[in-house]
Amino acid sequence: MLFWNENAEKDNWSMCGSSRWSNEGDCMTNASSKIPAKILRYFPLKPKLQRMFMCPETAVAMRWHDSE
């Protein structure tokens, strides 16, 4: 479940009811700070491949199997 758009304000998972936030934290610091239990990282592949194929030498090196 992604906590995004209509689910951005929710604090619990809709299927199992577990918390969105991690229980780990330092009681000496600010206990009210919320640390996410999991973080989704997204790295778009298409722009990276486009940049790699812009260089002719790199493009030839990445297409070697096609020409043999």
PQR file with spaces between the fields and no chain letter, atoms N, CA, C, O and H, PARSE charges and radii, in Angstrom:
ATOM       1  N    MET     1       0.851   -1.176    0.000 -0.4000 1.5000
ATOM       2  CA   MET     1       0.000    0.000    0.000 -0.0000 2.0000
ATOM       3  C    MET     1       0.895    1.236    0.000  0.5500 1.7000
ATOM       4  O    MET     1       1.817    1.345    0.808 -0.5500 1.4000
ATOM       5  N    LEU     2       0.620    2.150   -0.897 -0.4000 1.5000
ATOM       6  CA   LEU     2       1.350    3.405   -0.939 -0.0000 2.0000
ATOM       7  C    LEU     2       0.552    4.471   -0.203  0.5500 1.7000
ATOM       8  O    LEU     2      -0.636    4.662   -0.465 -0.5500 1.4000
ATOM       9  H    LEU     2      -0.128    2.061   -1.554  0.4000 1.0000
ATOM      10  N    PHE     3       1.200    5.151    0.703 -0.4000 1.5000
ATOM      11  CA   PHE     3       0.549    6.246    1.417 -0.0000 2.0000
ATOM      12  C    PHE     3       0.735    7.512    0.592  0.5500 1.7000
ATOM      13  O    PHE     3       1.581    8.356    0.888 -0.5500 1.4000
ATOM      14  H    PHE     3       2.165    4.995    0.916  0.4000 1.0000
ATOM      15  N    TRP     4      -0.075    7.617   -0.443 -0.4000 1.5000
ATOM      16  CA   TRP     4       0.028    8.696   -1.416 -0.0000 2.0000
ATOM      17  C    TRP     4      -1.367    9.017   -1.917  0.5500 1.7000
ATOM      18  O    TRP     4      -2.233    8.143   -1.894 -0.5500 1.4000
ATOM      19  H    TRP     4      -0.763    6.932   -0.683  0.4000 1.0000
ATOM      20  N    ASN     5      -1.612   10.217   -2.361 -0.4000 1.5000
ATOM      21  CA   ASN     5      -2.910   10.700   -2.841 -0.0000 2.0000
ATOM      22  C    ASN     5      -3.991   10.506   -1.789  0.5500 1.7000
ATOM      23  O    ASN     5      -3.956   11.159   -0.746 -0.5500 1.4000
ATOM      24  H    ASN     5      -0.908   10.927   -2.379  0.4000 1.0000
ATOM      25  N    GLU     6      -4.950    9.623   -2.040 -0.4000 1.5000
ATOM      26  CA   GLU     6      -6.063    9.477   -1.097 -0.0000 2.0000
ATOM      27  C    GLU     6      -5.652    8.786    0.200  0.5500 1.7000
ATOM      28  O    GLU     6      -6.369    8.885    1.196 -0.5500 1.4000
ATOM      29  H    GLU     6      -4.978    9.092   -2.888  0.4000 1.0000
ATOM      30  N    ASN     7      -4.518    8.092    0.214 -0.4000 1.5000
ATOM      31  CA   ASN     7      -4.047    7.405    1.419 -0.0000 2.0000
ATOM      32  C    ASN     7      -2.973    8.188    2.170  0.5500 1.7000
ATOM      33  O    ASN     7      -2.398    7.667    3.126 -0.5500 1.4000
ATOM      34  H    ASN     7      -3.935    8.012   -0.595  0.4000 1.0000
ATOM      35  N    ALA     8      -2.694    9.411    1.769 -0.4000 1.5000
ATOM      36  CA   ALA     8      -1.595   10.181    2.356 -0.0000 2.0000
ATOM      37  C    ALA     8      -1.808   10.484    3.834  0.5500 1.7000
ATOM      38  O    ALA     8      -0.832   10.576    4.579 -0.5500 1.4000
ATOM      39  H    ALA     8      -3.161    9.835    0.994  0.4000 1.0000
ATOM      40  N    GLU     9      -3.025   10.639    4.271 -0.4000 1.5000
ATOM      41  CA   GLU     9      -3.302   11.002    5.660 -0.0000 2.0000
ATOM      42  C    GLU     9      -3.525    9.804    6.575  0.5500 1.7000
ATOM      43  O    GLU     9      -3.672    9.976    7.785 -0.5500 1.4000
ATOM      44  H    GLU     9      -3.818   10.564    3.666  0.4000 1.0000
ATOM      45  N    LYS    10      -3.553    8.601    6.023 -0.4000 1.5000
ATOM      46  CA   LYS    10      -3.796    7.411    6.844 -0.0000 2.0000
ATOM      47  C    LYS    10      -2.558    7.052    7.656  0.5500 1.7000
ATOM      48  O    LYS    10      -1.432    7.308    7.231 -0.5500 1.4000
ATOM      49  H    LYS    10      -3.434    8.461    5.040  0.4000 1.0000
ATOM      50  N    ASP    11      -2.775    6.457    8.832 -0.4000 1.5000
ATOM      51  CA   ASP    11      -1.673    6.048    9.695 -0.0000 2.0000
ATOM      52  C    ASP    11      -1.565    4.542    9.850  0.5500 1.7000
ATOM      53  O    ASP    11      -0.612    4.057   10.460 -0.5500 1.4000
ATOM      54  H    ASP    11      -3.690    6.249    9.177  0.4000 1.0000
ATOM      55  N    ASN    12      -2.522    3.785    9.312 -0.4000 1.5000
ATOM      56  CA   ASN    12      -2.508    2.329    9.431 -0.0000 2.0000
ATOM      57  C    ASN    12      -2.731    1.695    8.068  0.5500 1.7000
ATOM      58  O    ASN    12      -3.368    2.277    7.190 -0.5500 1.4000
ATOM      59  H    ASN    12      -3.297    4.179    8.816  0.4000 1.0000
ATOM      60  N    TRP    13      -2.185    0.476    7.906 -0.4000 1.5000
ATOM      61  CA   TRP    13      -2.408   -0.283    6.686 -0.0000 2.0000
ATOM      62  C    TRP    13      -3.864   -0.698    6.619  0.5500 1.7000
ATOM      63  O    TRP    13      -4.459   -1.035    7.643 -0.5500 1.4000
ATOM      64  H    TRP    13      -1.667    0.004    8.619  0.4000 1.0000
ATOM      65  N    SER    14      -4.445   -0.678    5.439 -0.4000 1.5000
ATOM      66  CA   SER    14      -5.862   -1.009    5.302 -0.0000 2.0000
ATOM      67  C    SER    14      -6.114   -2.509    5.427  0.5500 1.7000
ATOM      68  O    SER    14      -7.200   -2.903    5.850 -0.5500 1.4000
ATOM      69  H    SER    14      -3.962   -0.404    4.608  0.4000 1.0000
ATOM      70  N    MET    15      -5.146   -3.362    5.075 -0.4000 1.5000
ATOM      71  CA   MET    15      -5.373   -4.808    5.107 -0.0000 2.0000
ATOM      72  C    MET    15      -5.154   -5.415    6.487  0.5500 1.7000
ATOM      73  O    MET    15      -6.000   -6.163    6.977 -0.5500 1.4000
ATOM      74  H    MET    15      -4.263   -3.042    4.731  0.4000 1.0000
ATOM      75  N    CYS    16      -4.028   -5.098    7.117 -0.4000 1.5000
ATOM      76  CA   CYS    16      -3.710   -5.759    8.385 -0.0000 2.0000
ATOM      77  C    CYS    16      -3.852   -4.839    9.588  0.5500 1.7000
ATOM      78  O    CYS    16      -3.882   -5.323   10.720 -0.5500 1.4000
ATOM      79  H    CYS    16      -3.341   -4.490    6.719  0.4000 1.0000
ATOM      80  N    GLY    17      -3.939   -3.547    9.386 -0.4000 1.5000
ATOM      81  CA   GLY    17      -4.129   -2.612   10.483 -0.0000 2.0000
ATOM      82  C    GLY    17      -2.853   -2.232   11.214  0.5500 1.7000
ATOM      83  O    GLY    17      -2.918   -1.524   12.219 -0.5500 1.4000
ATOM      84  H    GLY    17      -3.914   -3.153    8.467  0.4000 1.0000
ATOM      85  N    SER    18      -1.685   -2.680   10.740 -0.4000 1.5000
ATOM      86  CA   SER    18      -0.439   -2.327   11.422 -0.0000 2.0000
ATOM      87  C    SER    18      -0.080   -0.871   11.128  0.5500 1.7000
ATOM      88  O    SER    18      -0.560   -0.277   10.163 -0.5500 1.4000
ATOM      89  H    SER    18      -1.632   -3.255    9.923  0.4000 1.0000
ATOM      90  N    SER    19       0.763   -0.322   11.970 -0.4000 1.5000
ATOM      91  CA   SER    19       1.099    1.085   11.897 -0.0000 2.0000
ATOM      92  C    SER    19       1.993    1.397   10.704  0.5500 1.7000
ATOM      93  O    SER    19       2.817    0.581   10.290 -0.5500 1.4000
ATOM      94  H    SER    19       1.153   -0.805   12.754  0.4000 1.0000
ATOM      95  N    ARG    20       1.813    2.574   10.174 -0.4000 1.5000
ATOM      96  CA   ARG    20       2.639    3.071    9.079 -0.0000 2.0000
ATOM      97  C    ARG    20       4.016    3.498    9.592  0.5500 1.7000
ATOM      98  O    ARG    20       4.978    3.536    8.824 -0.5500 1.4000
ATOM      99  H    ARG    20       1.144    3.237   10.511  0.4000 1.0000
ATOM     100  N    TRP    21       4.113    3.812   10.854 -0.4000 1.5000
ATOM     101  CA   TRP    21       5.311    4.375   11.454 -0.0000 2.0000
ATOM     102  C    TRP    21       6.095    3.328   12.236  0.5500 1.7000
ATOM     103  O    TRP    21       5.515    2.388   12.780 -0.5500 1.4000
ATOM     104  H    TRP    21       3.332    3.782   11.478  0.4000 1.0000
ATOM     105  N    SER    22       7.401    3.491   12.289 -0.4000 1.5000
ATOM     106  CA   SER    22       8.278    2.586   13.019 -0.0000 2.0000
ATOM     107  C    SER    22       8.182    2.871   14.513  0.5500 1.7000
ATOM     108  O    SER    22       7.999    4.019   14.918 -0.5500 1.4000
ATOM     109  H    SER    22       7.872    4.254   11.847  0.4000 1.0000
ATOM     110  N    ASN    23       8.304    1.836   15.325 -0.4000 1.5000
ATOM     111  CA   ASN    23       8.267    2.001   16.777 -0.0000 2.0000
ATOM     112  C    ASN    23       9.621    2.389   17.341  0.5500 1.7000
ATOM     113  O    ASN    23       9.718    2.784   18.503 -0.5500 1.4000
ATOM     114  H    ASN    23       8.452    0.904   14.996  0.4000 1.0000
ATOM     115  N    GLU    24      10.660    2.281   16.540 -0.4000 1.5000
ATOM     116  CA   GLU    24      11.996    2.628   17.000 -0.0000 2.0000
ATOM     117  C    GLU    24      12.106    4.131   17.164  0.5500 1.7000
ATOM     118  O    GLU    24      11.564    4.901   16.372 -0.5500 1.4000
ATOM     119  H    GLU    24      10.582    1.960   15.596  0.4000 1.0000
ATOM     120  N    GLY    25      12.804    4.527   18.188 -0.4000 1.5000
ATOM     121  CA   GLY    25      13.006    5.943   18.414 -0.0000 2.0000
ATOM     122  C    GLY    25      13.719    6.163   19.729  0.5500 1.7000
ATOM     123  O    GLY    25      13.758    5.276   20.581 -0.5500 1.4000
ATOM     124  H    GLY    25      13.245    3.902   18.832  0.4000 1.0000
ATOM     125  N    ASP    26      14.264    7.307   19.885 -0.4000 1.5000
ATOM     126  CA   ASP    26      14.980    7.648   21.097 -0.0000 2.0000
ATOM     127  C    ASP    26      14.043    8.425   22.002  0.5500 1.7000
ATOM     128  O    ASP    26      13.522    9.469   21.610 -0.5500 1.4000
ATOM     129  H    ASP    26      14.232    8.028   19.192  0.4000 1.0000
ATOM     130  N    CYS    27      13.827    7.929   23.201 -0.4000 1.5000
ATOM     131  CA   CYS    27      12.900    8.591   24.119 -0.0000 2.0000
ATOM     132  C    CYS    27      13.491    9.888   24.662  0.5500 1.7000
ATOM     133  O    CYS    27      12.749   10.726   25.175 -0.5500 1.4000
ATOM     134  H    CYS    27      14.250    7.081   23.520  0.4000 1.0000
ATOM     135  N    MET    28      14.807   10.074   24.562 -0.4000 1.5000
ATOM     136  CA   MET    28      15.432   11.299   25.056 -0.0000 2.0000
ATOM     137  C    MET    28      15.223   12.464   24.091  0.5500 1.7000
ATOM     138  O    MET    28      15.231   13.625   24.500 -0.5500 1.4000
ATOM     139  H    MET    28      15.409    9.394   24.145  0.4000 1.0000
ATOM     140  N    THR    29      15.040   12.154   22.835 -0.4000 1.5000
ATOM     141  CA   THR    29      14.807   13.213   21.853 -0.0000 2.0000
ATOM     142  C    THR    29      13.308   13.437   21.724  0.5500 1.7000
ATOM     143  O    THR    29      12.558   13.209   22.673 -0.5500 1.4000
ATOM     144  H    THR    29      15.033   11.211   22.504  0.4000 1.0000
ATOM     145  N    ASN    30      12.886   13.869   20.589 -0.4000 1.5000
ATOM     146  CA   ASN    30      11.472   14.152   20.366 -0.0000 2.0000
ATOM     147  C    ASN    30      10.720   12.853   20.078  0.5500 1.7000
ATOM     148  O    ASN    30      10.890   12.269   19.008 -0.5500 1.4000
ATOM     149  H    ASN    30      13.495   14.054   19.817  0.4000 1.0000
ATOM     150  N    ALA    31       9.906   12.401   21.002 -0.4000 1.5000
ATOM     151  CA   ALA    31       9.173   11.145   20.849 -0.0000 2.0000
ATOM     152  C    ALA    31       8.022   11.278   19.864  0.5500 1.7000
ATOM     153  O    ALA    31       7.508   10.271   19.379 -0.5500 1.4000
ATOM     154  H    ALA    31       9.768   12.876   21.871  0.4000 1.0000
ATOM     155  N    SER    32       7.610   12.500   19.561 -0.4000 1.5000
ATOM     156  CA   SER    32       6.475   12.680   18.663 -0.0000 2.0000
ATOM     157  C    SER    32       6.886   12.656   17.187  0.5500 1.7000
ATOM     158  O    SER    32       6.018   12.683   16.314 -0.5500 1.4000
ATOM     159  H    SER    32       8.028   13.319   19.955  0.4000 1.0000
ATOM     160  N    SER    33       8.186   12.606   16.892 -0.4000 1.5000
ATOM     161  CA   SER    33       8.603   12.556   15.492 -0.0000 2.0000
ATOM     162  C    SER    33       8.275   11.184   14.922  0.5500 1.7000
ATOM     163  O    SER    33       8.489   10.164   15.577 -0.5500 1.4000
ATOM     164  H    SER    33       8.891   12.584   17.602  0.4000 1.0000
ATOM     165  N    LYS    34       7.762   11.163   13.717 -0.4000 1.5000
ATOM     166  CA   LYS    34       7.323    9.920   13.092 -0.0000 2.0000
ATOM     167  C    LYS    34       8.366    9.467   12.081  0.5500 1.7000
ATOM     168  O    LYS    34       8.751   10.217   11.185 -0.5500 1.4000
ATOM     169  H    LYS    34       7.588   11.991   13.184  0.4000 1.0000
ATOM     170  N    ILE    35       8.816    8.225   12.240 -0.4000 1.5000
ATOM     171  CA   ILE    35       9.780    7.627   11.328 -0.0000 2.0000
ATOM     172  C    ILE    35       9.055    6.551   10.538  0.5500 1.7000
ATOM     173  O    ILE    35       8.489    5.640   11.141 -0.5500 1.4000
ATOM     174  H    ILE    35       8.504    7.615   12.968  0.4000 1.0000
ATOM     175  N    PRO    36       9.050    6.622    9.200 -0.5600 1.5000
ATOM     176  CA   PRO    36       8.338    5.615    8.407  0.2800 2.0000
ATOM     177  C    PRO    36       8.919    4.222    8.609  0.5500 1.7000
ATOM     178  O    PRO    36      10.130    4.060    8.755 -0.5500 1.4000
ATOM     179  N    ALA    37       8.043    3.215    8.617 -0.4000 1.5000
ATOM     180  CA   ALA    37       8.483    1.831    8.760 -0.0000 2.0000
ATOM     181  C    ALA    37       9.200    1.362    7.502  0.5500 1.7000
ATOM     182  O    ALA    37      10.179    0.622    7.595 -0.5500 1.4000
ATOM     183  H    ALA    37       7.059    3.347    8.499  0.4000 1.0000
ATOM     184  N    LYS    38       8.737    1.774    6.334 -0.4000 1.5000
ATOM     185  CA   LYS    38       9.369    1.417    5.066 -0.0000 2.0000
ATOM     186  C    LYS    38       9.377    2.640    4.160  0.5500 1.7000
ATOM     187  O    LYS    38       8.493    3.493    4.235 -0.5500 1.4000
ATOM     188  H    LYS    38       7.941    2.375    6.258  0.4000 1.0000
ATOM     189  N    ILE    39      10.388    2.711    3.305 -0.4000 1.5000
ATOM     190  CA   ILE    39      10.521    3.830    2.375 -0.0000 2.0000
ATOM     191  C    ILE    39      10.637    3.274    0.963  0.5500 1.7000
ATOM     192  O    ILE    39      11.452    2.389    0.704 -0.5500 1.4000
ATOM     193  H    ILE    39      11.107    2.018    3.244  0.4000 1.0000
ATOM     194  N    LEU    40       9.827    3.790    0.056 -0.4000 1.5000
ATOM     195  CA   LEU    40       9.873    3.383   -1.347 -0.0000 2.0000
ATOM     196  C    LEU    40      10.818    4.316   -2.089  0.5500 1.7000
ATOM     197  O    LEU    40      10.654    5.535   -2.066 -0.5500 1.4000
ATOM     198  H    LEU    40       9.165    4.509    0.266  0.4000 1.0000
ATOM     199  N    ARG    41      11.792    3.735   -2.735 -0.4000 1.5000
ATOM     200  CA   ARG    41      12.711    4.515   -3.549 -0.0000 2.0000
ATOM     201  C    ARG    41      12.468    4.153   -5.014  0.5500 1.7000
ATOM     202  O    ARG    41      12.354    2.979   -5.366 -0.5500 1.4000
ATOM     203  H    ARG    41      11.925    2.744   -2.753  0.4000 1.0000
ATOM     204  N    TYR    42      12.392    5.172   -5.852 -0.4000 1.5000
ATOM     205  CA   TYR    42      12.101    4.963   -7.265 -0.0000 2.0000
ATOM     206  C    TYR    42      13.173    5.653   -8.098  0.5500 1.7000
ATOM     207  O    TYR    42      13.400    6.856   -7.962 -0.5500 1.4000
ATOM     208  H    TYR    42      12.484    6.126   -5.567  0.4000 1.0000
ATOM     209  N    PHE    43      13.821    4.894   -8.947 -0.4000 1.5000
ATOM     210  CA   PHE    43      14.821    5.438   -9.847 -0.0000 2.0000
ATOM     211  C    PHE    43      14.347    5.206  -11.276  0.5500 1.7000
ATOM     212  O    PHE    43      14.357    4.067  -11.743 -0.5500 1.4000
ATOM     213  H    PHE    43      13.637    3.918   -9.057  0.4000 1.0000
ATOM     214  N    PRO    44      13.933    6.253  -11.980 -0.5600 1.5000
ATOM     215  CA   PRO    44      13.442    6.075  -13.341  0.2800 2.0000
ATOM     216  C    PRO    44      14.549    5.556  -14.263  0.5500 1.7000
ATOM     217  O    PRO    44      15.644    6.117  -14.304 -0.5500 1.4000
ATOM     218  N    LEU    45      14.261    4.499  -14.986 -0.4000 1.5000
ATOM     219  CA   LEU    45      15.252    3.844  -15.836 -0.0000 2.0000
ATOM     220  C    LEU    45      15.352    4.480  -17.220  0.5500 1.7000
ATOM     221  O    LEU    45      16.446    4.583  -17.775 -0.5500 1.4000
ATOM     222  H    LEU    45      13.372    4.043  -14.952  0.4000 1.0000
ATOM     223  N    LYS    46      14.237    4.902  -17.774 -0.4000 1.5000
ATOM     224  CA   LYS    46      14.223    5.397  -19.152 -0.0000 2.0000
ATOM     225  C    LYS    46      15.137    6.608  -19.366  0.5500 1.7000
ATOM     226  O    LYS    46      15.919    6.592  -20.317 -0.5500 1.4000
ATOM     227  H    LYS    46      13.348    4.819  -17.323  0.4000 1.0000
ATOM     228  N    PRO    47      15.083    7.661  -18.534 -0.5600 1.5000
ATOM     229  CA   PRO    47      15.990    8.795  -18.756  0.2800 2.0000
ATOM     230  C    PRO    47      17.465    8.416  -18.629  0.5500 1.7000
ATOM     231  O    PRO    47      18.311    8.954  -19.344 -0.5500 1.4000
ATOM     232  N    LYS    48      17.770    7.495  -17.725 -0.4000 1.5000
ATOM     233  CA   LYS    48      19.157    7.068  -17.565 -0.0000 2.0000
ATOM     234  C    LYS    48      19.652    6.346  -18.815  0.5500 1.7000
ATOM     235  O    LYS    48      20.773    6.589  -19.262 -0.5500 1.4000
ATOM     236  H    LYS    48      17.083    7.058  -17.144  0.4000 1.0000
ATOM     237  N    LEU    49      18.834    5.462  -19.385 -0.4000 1.5000
ATOM     238  CA   LEU    49      19.220    4.767  -20.613 -0.0000 2.0000
ATOM     239  C    LEU    49      19.355    5.736  -21.784  0.5500 1.7000
ATOM     240  O    LEU    49      20.249    5.586  -22.618 -0.5500 1.4000
ATOM     241  H    LEU    49      17.924    5.264  -19.022  0.4000 1.0000
ATOM     242  N    GLN    50      18.473    6.722  -21.847 -0.4000 1.5000
ATOM     243  CA   GLN    50      18.566    7.714  -22.918 -0.0000 2.0000
ATOM     244  C    GLN    50      19.881    8.485  -22.832  0.5500 1.7000
ATOM     245  O    GLN    50      20.523    8.733  -23.852 -0.5500 1.4000
ATOM     246  H    GLN    50      17.747    6.844  -21.170  0.4000 1.0000
ATOM     247  N    ARG    51      20.283    8.864  -21.620 -0.4000 1.5000
ATOM     248  CA   ARG    51      21.549    9.572  -21.453 -0.0000 2.0000
ATOM     249  C    ARG    51      22.736    8.686  -21.814  0.5500 1.7000
ATOM     250  O    ARG    51      23.711    9.160  -22.399 -0.5500 1.4000
ATOM     251  H    ARG    51      19.761    8.662  -20.791  0.4000 1.0000
ATOM     252  N    MET    52      22.658    7.399  -21.467 -0.4000 1.5000
ATOM     253  CA   MET    52      23.755    6.484  -21.773 -0.0000 2.0000
ATOM     254  C    MET    52      23.917    6.290  -23.281  0.5500 1.7000
ATOM     255  O    MET    52      25.042    6.211  -23.774 -0.5500 1.4000
ATOM     256  H    MET    52      21.866    7.015  -20.993  0.4000 1.0000
ATOM     257  N    PHE    53      22.805    6.213  -24.017 -0.4000 1.5000
ATOM     258  CA   PHE    53      22.865    5.989  -25.458 -0.0000 2.0000
ATOM     259  C    PHE    53      23.174    7.265  -26.241  0.5500 1.7000
ATOM     260  O    PHE    53      23.364    7.194  -27.455 -0.5500 1.4000
ATOM     261  H    PHE    53      21.891    6.277  -23.616  0.4000 1.0000
ATOM     262  N    MET    54      23.231    8.425  -25.591 -0.4000 1.5000
ATOM     263  CA   MET    54      23.572    9.667  -26.284 -0.0000 2.0000
ATOM     264  C    MET    54      25.039    9.680  -26.720  0.5500 1.7000
ATOM     265  O    MET    54      25.375   10.277  -27.743 -0.5500 1.4000
ATOM     266  H    MET    54      23.077    8.483  -24.605  0.4000 1.0000
ATOM     267  N    CYS    55      25.892    9.042  -25.968 -0.4000 1.5000
ATOM     268  CA   CYS    55      27.316    8.973  -26.301 -0.0000 2.0000
ATOM     269  C    CYS    55      27.521    7.841  -27.312  0.5500 1.7000
ATOM     270  O    CYS    55      27.190    6.695  -27.007 -0.5500 1.4000
ATOM     271  H    CYS    55      25.619    8.558  -25.136  0.4000 1.0000
ATOM     272  N    PRO    56      28.060    8.127  -28.513 -0.5600 1.5000
ATOM     273  CA   PRO    56      28.199    7.089  -29.541  0.2800 2.0000
ATOM     274  C    PRO    56      29.074    5.911  -29.108  0.5500 1.7000
ATOM     275  O    PRO    56      28.765    4.763  -29.430 -0.5500 1.4000
ATOM     276  N    GLU    57      30.159    6.181  -28.385 -0.4000 1.5000
ATOM     277  CA   GLU    57      31.046    5.095  -27.952 -0.0000 2.0000
ATOM     278  C    GLU    57      30.332    4.158  -26.980  0.5500 1.7000
ATOM     279  O    GLU    57      30.473    2.939  -27.071 -0.5500 1.4000
ATOM     280  H    GLU    57      30.411    7.113  -28.124  0.4000 1.0000
ATOM     281  N    THR    58      29.581    4.720  -26.067 -0.4000 1.5000
ATOM     282  CA   THR    58      28.845    3.908  -25.100 -0.0000 2.0000
ATOM     283  C    THR    58      27.736    3.136  -25.790  0.5500 1.7000
ATOM     284  O    THR    58      27.475    1.983  -25.448 -0.5500 1.4000
ATOM     285  H    THR    58      29.467    5.711  -25.993  0.4000 1.0000
ATOM     286  N    ALA    59      27.081    3.761  -26.758 -0.4000 1.5000
ATOM     287  CA   ALA    59      25.995    3.090  -27.475 -0.0000 2.0000
ATOM     288  C    ALA    59      26.516    1.878  -28.240  0.5500 1.7000
ATOM     289  O    ALA    59      25.864    0.834  -28.264 -0.5500 1.4000
ATOM     290  H    ALA    59      27.293    4.698  -27.036  0.4000 1.0000
ATOM     291  N    VAL    60      27.686    2.007  -28.864 -0.4000 1.5000
ATOM     292  CA   VAL    60      28.277    0.873  -29.582 -0.0000 2.0000
ATOM     293  C    VAL    60      28.631   -0.238  -28.599  0.5500 1.7000
ATOM     294  O    VAL    60      28.396   -1.413  -28.881 -0.5500 1.4000
ATOM     295  H    VAL    60      28.216    2.855  -28.844  0.4000 1.0000
ATOM     296  N    ALA    61      29.186    0.122  -27.463 -0.4000 1.5000
ATOM     297  CA   ALA    61      29.571   -0.878  -26.465 -0.0000 2.0000
ATOM     298  C    ALA    61      28.353   -1.606  -25.896  0.5500 1.7000
ATOM     299  O    ALA    61      28.446   -2.779  -25.536 -0.5500 1.4000
ATOM     300  H    ALA    61      29.377    1.076  -27.235  0.4000 1.0000
ATOM     301  N    MET    62      27.231   -0.930  -25.814 -0.4000 1.5000
ATOM     302  CA   MET    62      26.038   -1.566  -25.256 -0.0000 2.0000
ATOM     303  C    MET    62      25.278   -2.375  -26.300  0.5500 1.7000
ATOM     304  O    MET    62      24.394   -3.156  -25.949 -0.5500 1.4000
ATOM     305  H    MET    62      27.155    0.023  -26.107  0.4000 1.0000
ATOM     306  N    ARG    63      25.613   -2.198  -27.594 -0.4000 1.5000
ATOM     307  CA   ARG    63      24.928   -2.945  -28.645 -0.0000 2.0000
ATOM     308  C    ARG    63      25.790   -4.048  -29.235  0.5500 1.7000
ATOM     309  O    ARG    63      25.440   -4.576  -30.291 -0.5500 1.4000
ATOM     310  H    ARG    63      26.331   -1.563  -27.879  0.4000 1.0000
ATOM     311  N    TRP    64      26.874   -4.414  -28.623 -0.4000 1.5000
ATOM     312  CA   TRP    64      27.815   -5.364  -29.214 -0.0000 2.0000
ATOM     313  C    TRP    64      27.162   -6.693  -29.546  0.5500 1.7000
ATOM     314  O    TRP    64      27.483   -7.290  -30.574 -0.5500 1.4000
ATOM     315  H    TRP    64      27.158   -3.986  -27.765  0.4000 1.0000
ATOM     316  N    HIS    65      26.265   -7.167  -28.716 -0.4000 1.5000
ATOM     317  CA   HIS    65      25.653   -8.474  -28.948 -0.0000 2.0000
ATOM     318  C    HIS    65      24.703   -8.464  -30.139  0.5500 1.7000
ATOM     319  O    HIS    65      24.419   -9.516  -30.711 -0.5500 1.4000
ATOM     320  H    HIS    65      26.004   -6.683  -27.881  0.4000 1.0000
ATOM     321  N    ASP    66      24.212   -7.296  -30.517 -0.4000 1.5000
ATOM     322  CA   ASP    66      23.288   -7.191  -31.641 -0.0000 2.0000
ATOM     323  C    ASP    66      24.026   -7.339  -32.972  0.5500 1.7000
ATOM     324  O    ASP    66      23.464   -7.858  -33.936 -0.5500 1.4000
ATOM     325  H    ASP    66      24.442   -6.441  -30.053  0.4000 1.0000
ATOM     326  N    SER    67      25.266   -6.889  -33.029 -0.4000 1.5000
ATOM     327  CA   SER    67      25.999   -6.899  -34.293 -0.0000 2.0000
ATOM     328  C    SER    67      26.761   -8.201  -34.531  0.5500 1.7000
ATOM     329  O    SER    67      27.204   -8.451  -35.652 -0.5500 1.4000
ATOM     330  H    SER    67      25.722   -6.467  -32.245  0.4000 1.0000
ATOM     331  N    GLU    68      26.921   -9.027  -33.512 -0.4000 1.5000
ATOM     332  CA   GLU    68      27.675  -10.279  -33.689 -0.0000 2.0000
ATOM     333  C    GLU    68      26.768  -11.461  -33.880  0.5500 1.7000
ATOM     334  O    GLU    68      27.244  -12.585  -34.041 -0.5500 1.4000
ATOM     335  H    GLU    68      26.561   -8.824  -32.602  0.4000 1.0000
